[in-house]
Amino acid sequence: MAYYVILSKLTDEGRKTIKEKPGRIFEVNKELEAMGVKVKEQYAVLGPYDFVNIVEAPDNETVMKMSVELGARGSVELLTLPAIAADEFAKKMK
């Protein structure tokens, strides 16, 4: 399994949804699991992005499909970064 950092920015529609139904965040997490993407950590943040998520998925293709599915809804914009644990990075640099 691979790890990814997903930075998400809510659209106006997404902000309305979260304001009316904050629990929607956790419903989406369940939908992601059905797509093969497991949310490991999730943070609401201040600044240019609204959420930072650390997820685990079997491959890039799974994350691409998830990104297209969520983006097509019009409620969120995503920036996805493949991630490698620092200890694995150090091992590969030797």
Stockholm file with secondary structure:
# STOCKHOLM 1.0

chainA/1-94         MAYYVILSKLTDEGRKTIKEKPGRIFEVNKELEAMGVKVKEQYAVLGPYDFVNIVEAPDNETVMKMSVELGARGSVELLTLPAIAADEFAKKMK
#=GR chainA/1-94 SS CEEEEEEEEECHHHHHHHHHCTTHHHHHHHHHHHTTCEEEEEEECSSSCSEEEEEEESCHHHHHHHHHHHHHTTSEEEEEEEECCHHHHHHHHC
#=GC SS_cons        CEEEEEEEEECHHHHHHHHHCTTHHHHHHHHHHHTTCEEEEEEECSSSCSEEEEEEESCHHHHHHHHHHHHHTTSEEEEEEEECCHHHHHHHHC
//
